[in-house]
Amino acid sequence: MTNITERDYVIKASDAGGILAECDCVGLVFSAKEEKALRAALEDVRRQAVALSLPFRNLLAGWDEKREQYYLVVKNMYDPRNLLEVLYDRLVMERTEDPQRENEETSKIINAYLGVIEEKEHISLAETREKLTRLAADMRKTLDVYENDEYSAEELERLYETLTKAYFDPVLELLEGVIVAIAGN
């Protein structure tokens, strides 16, 4: 996913109907003409593998080849749960070849996303930021150790379970703690 910032709302689904249903859930209602244009854009982005800006409502449509799903970016729409979902995806899915640069990028991403929530909700997430940065760096080191080896399906399943317990679940718990902090504010 490209051209997405910490100030955007991201909708993901495996088909155009799912995108439209999610839009409806968050109050984005389209005219028949806009819906037709959105459906056409979604088909185009899948075929062309290029994100497209839509001429209405400041939207960006794209196709995520890795996850095989469409995404629709609503520019400058704040929703802390969505921000945290996107942050989680970016932490566990995005990788680079340079570990030092990756740690710097990860830190920037965490600071940007949590910074928006701190700004909007008037809360401090400094402790969460530190823990998340440390956990993400440890997770990446662990993934680097296992990255170039061949594994059987059973070994991959055990590895995934271990990573889930050691990293993915704790990351989710930290992000859920942000929602609790917001609710308590």
C-alpha positions in Angstrom: 0.0 0.0 0.0 1.4 3.3 -1.0 0.6 6.9 -0.5 -0.9 6.2 2.9 -0.2 8.5 5.9 -1.0 8.4 9.5 -3.7 10.9 8.9 -5.7 8.6 6.6 -8.5 6.1 7.1 -7.9 2.7 5.3 -10.6 0.3 4.2 -9.6 -3.1 3.0 -11.7 -5.9 1.5 -11.4 -8.7 -1.0 -14.0 -7.2 -3.3 -15.7 -4.0 -4.3 -18.9 -4.9 -2.4 -16.8 -5.3 0.8 -15.3 -1.9 0.3 -18.7 -0.3 -0.2 -20.2 -2.1 2.8 -17.3 -0.8 5.0 -17.8 2.7 3.6 -21.4 2.6 4.5 -20.5 1.5 8.0 -18.4 4.6 8.6 -20.9 6.9 7.0 -19.4 7.3 3.5 -22.4 7.1 1.2 -21.9 7.5 -2.6 -24.2 8.6 -5.3 -24.9 6.0 -8.0 -22.5 7.8 -10.3 -19.7 7.8 -7.6 -20.3 4.1 -6.8 -20.0 3.2 -10.4 -16.8 5.2 -10.7 -15.4 3.6 -7.5 -16.2 0.1 -8.7 -14.5 0.8 -12.1 -11.5 2.3 -10.3 -11.2 -0.8 -8.1 -11.2 -3.1 -11.2 -8.6 -0.8 -12.9 -6.2 -0.9 -9.9 -6.2 -4.6 -9.8 -5.5 -4.9 -13.5 -2.9 -2.2 -13.6 -1.4 -2.7 -10.2 -1.3 1.1 -9.7 -3.1 3.2 -7.1 -5.6 5.7 -8.5 -6.9 8.9 -7.1 -10.6 9.3 -7.4 -12.0 12.7 -8.5 -14.4 12.9 -5.6 -14.1 12.9 -1.8 -10.3 12.8 -1.8 -10.0 9.0 -2.1 -7.3 6.8 -3.3 -8.0 3.2 -4.5 -5.5 0.5 -4.7 -4.7 -3.3 -4.8 -2.5 -4.9 -2.3 -0.8 -7.8 -4.2 0.6 -9.4 -1.1 -2.7 -9.7 0.7 -4.7 -10.0 -2.5 -7.2 -7.3 -1.4 -8.5 -3.9 -2.4 -7.9 -0.9 -0.3 -9.5 2.5 -0.3 -7.8 5.4 1.5 -9.9 8.2 2.7 -7.5 11.1 3.1 -7.6 13.1 6.4 -10.2 11.0 8.2 -9.4 10.3 11.9 -10.4 7.0 13.5 -8.0 5.7 16.2 -9.0 2.1 15.8 -8.3 2.2 12.1 -5.0 4.0 12.7 -4.0 1.2 15.1 -5.0 -1.5 12.6 -2.9 0.1 9.9 0.0 0.6 12.3 -0.2 -3.1 13.2 -0.2 -4.2 9.6 2.8 -1.9 8.8 4.7 -3.2 11.8 4.3 -6.9 11.0 4.2 -6.9 7.2 6.6 -4.3 5.9 10.2 -5.3 5.6 13.4 -3.8 4.0 16.8 -5.2 3.3 18.6 -2.9 5.6 18.0 -3.7 9.3 19.2 -0.3 10.6 17.1 1.6 8.1 14.1 -0.7 8.9 14.4 0.1 12.6 14.6 3.8 11.9 11.5 3.6 9.6 9.7 1.5 12.2 10.4 4.1 14.8 9.2 6.9 12.5 6.0 5.0 11.8 5.2 4.3 15.4 5.9 8.0 16.3 3.8 9.3 13.5 0.7 7.1 14.2 0.8 7.3 18.0 1.6 11.1 17.6 -1.7 11.7 15.8 -3.6 9.8 18.5 -1.8 11.8 21.2 -2.6 15.0 19.5 -6.3 14.3 18.9 -7.0 12.6 22.2 -4.7 14.7 24.5 -3.1 11.7 26.0 0.5 10.6 26.5 1.6 7.3 24.8 5.3 7.6 25.6 5.5 4.3 27.4 3.6 2.5 24.7 5.8 4.1 22.1 9.0 2.8 23.8 7.6 -0.7 24.4 6.3 -0.9 20.8 9.6 0.3 19.3 11.6 -2.2 21.4 9.2 -5.1 20.6 9.2 -4.3 16.8 13.0 -4.2 16.8 13.2 -7.6 18.6 10.6 -9.1 16.3 12.6 -8.0 13.2 15.8 -9.5 14.6 14.0 -12.8 15.2 12.5 -12.8 11.7 15.9 -12.1 10.2 17.3 -15.2 11.9 14.6 -17.4 10.3 14.2 -15.7 7.0 16.6 -17.5 4.7 16.0 -21.1 5.9 13.6 -23.7 4.4 10.9 -25.1 6.6 8.3 -27.8 6.4 4.6 -26.8 6.8 4.7 -28.1 10.4 7.8 -26.2 11.2 6.3 -23.0 9.7 3.2 -23.5 11.8 5.3 -23.9 15.0 7.4 -20.8 14.1 4.2 -18.8 13.4 2.8 -19.9 16.8 6.0 -18.9 18.5 6.1 -15.5 16.8 2.5 -14.9 17.6 3.0 -15.6 21.3 6.3 -13.6 21.5 5.5 -10.7 19.3 2.2 -10.4 17.5 0.0 -10.9 20.6 2.1 -8.4 22.7 1.9 -5.8 19.9 -1.9 -6.3 19.8 -2.1 -5.9 23.6 -0.1 -2.7 23.5 -2.4 -1.3 20.7 -5.5 -2.4 22.6 -4.1 -0.5 25.6 -4.2 2.6 23.5 -7.9 2.2 22.9 -8.4 1.7 26.6 -6.4 4.9 27.3 -8.6 6.8 24.8 -11.8 5.4 26.4 -10.6 6.4 29.8 -9.7 9.9 28.7 
